[in-house]
Amino acid sequence: MQKGTPTFFVTFSYNDRSDEMLRILANKIDDSVQIKHETKKSLYETNKYIIRRYPNLVIENFESRIRHIICHVFFIVLLATDIWRVSEFQDRDSIHSHQVVWCKTPFRVEQLMHVVKQ
């Protein structure tokens, strides 16, 4: 079914240089000795280890966040009528997701930024 011109395109990336992933996933990982060894390295190298060793947990966490954004921001706030999306890993092992979004009515970027800041 042809949907017409999309309202906007957006890409979300997992910040692989943040300690957030390590904190969130550490409780789910039964590899504390290896993680302690990896944390002596740079945060980026530790996250890279987690991504390569536990890609399913990283994907699960990332997709959960994206679903939250899609449900609460795109459909409820921006009145999206349809979304096409794909998630993939970049060459440096960082996951990201592209979304093409169709909304009932056009909106300004400032409206989206206001919602994101809340």
C-alpha positions in Angstrom: 0.0 0.0 0.0 1.4 3.4 -1.0 1.6 5.7 2.0 2.9 8.9 0.3 5.8 11.0 1.3 7.1 10.2 4.9 6.8 13.0 7.5 10.3 12.4 8.8 13.3 10.0 9.0 15.2 9.5 12.2 18.2 7.4 13.4 18.8 6.3 16.9 22.2 5.0 18.0 23.3 3.2 21.1 26.0 5.2 22.9 28.8 2.7 23.1 31.0 5.1 24.9 28.7 5.4 27.9 28.8 3.5 31.1 25.0 3.1 30.9 25.1 -0.1 28.9 27.5 -1.6 31.4 25.4 -0.7 34.4 22.1 -2.0 32.8 23.5 -5.2 31.4 25.9 -6.1 34.3 23.0 -7.5 36.3 22.0 -9.8 33.5 25.5 -11.1 32.7 26.9 -14.1 34.5 30.4 -13.3 33.7 31.5 -11.0 36.5 35.2 -12.1 36.5 35.6 -11.3 32.9 33.7 -8.0 33.2 35.9 -7.0 36.1 38.9 -7.8 33.9 37.4 -5.8 31.0 36.6 -2.8 33.2 40.3 -2.3 33.8 40.4 -1.4 30.1 38.7 1.6 28.6 35.0 1.9 28.8 34.7 1.7 25.1 36.7 -1.6 25.1 34.5 -3.0 27.9 31.3 -2.1 26.0 32.8 -3.7 22.9 33.4 -6.9 24.8 29.8 -6.9 26.0 28.4 -6.2 22.6 30.4 -9.1 21.0 29.9 -11.5 23.8 26.2 -10.8 24.5 24.7 -9.3 21.4 21.2 -10.7 22.3 21.1 -8.7 25.6 22.3 -5.6 23.9 19.7 -5.9 21.1 17.0 -6.7 23.7 17.8 -3.6 25.7 18.1 -1.3 22.7 14.9 -2.6 21.1 13.0 -2.1 24.3 14.0 1.6 24.3 13.1 2.1 20.7 9.7 0.5 21.2 9.1 2.9 24.1 9.9 5.9 21.9 7.8 4.6 19.1 4.7 4.0 21.3 4.9 7.0 23.5 6.4 9.7 21.2 5.6 8.7 17.6 2.1 7.3 18.0 0.7 9.1 21.0 2.4 12.6 20.7 3.1 12.9 17.0 0.1 10.9 15.9 2.1 8.6 13.6 0.0 6.5 11.2 2.8 4.1 10.2 6.5 3.4 10.7 9.1 1.5 8.8 12.2 0.6 10.6 15.4 -1.4 10.6 18.1 -2.0 13.2 21.6 -3.0 12.5 25.1 -3.1 13.9 27.7 -0.6 12.6 31.2 -1.7 11.8 32.5 -0.7 15.2 29.9 -3.0 16.8 27.4 -0.3 17.8 23.8 -0.9 17.2 21.6 1.7 15.6 18.0 1.9 14.2 16.6 3.9 11.2 12.9 4.9 11.2 10.8 6.3 8.4 7.6 7.8 10.0 4.3 8.9 8.5 2.1 11.2 10.6 -1.5 12.4 10.3 -0.4 16.0 10.2 3.0 17.7 9.5 4.8 19.1 12.5 7.8 21.3 13.1 11.2 20.0 14.3 10.9 22.2 17.3 7.8 20.2 18.4 9.8 17.0 18.3 12.7 18.6 20.2 10.3 19.8 22.9 9.0 16.2 23.3 12.5 14.7 23.4 13.7 17.1 26.1 10.8 16.1 28.4 
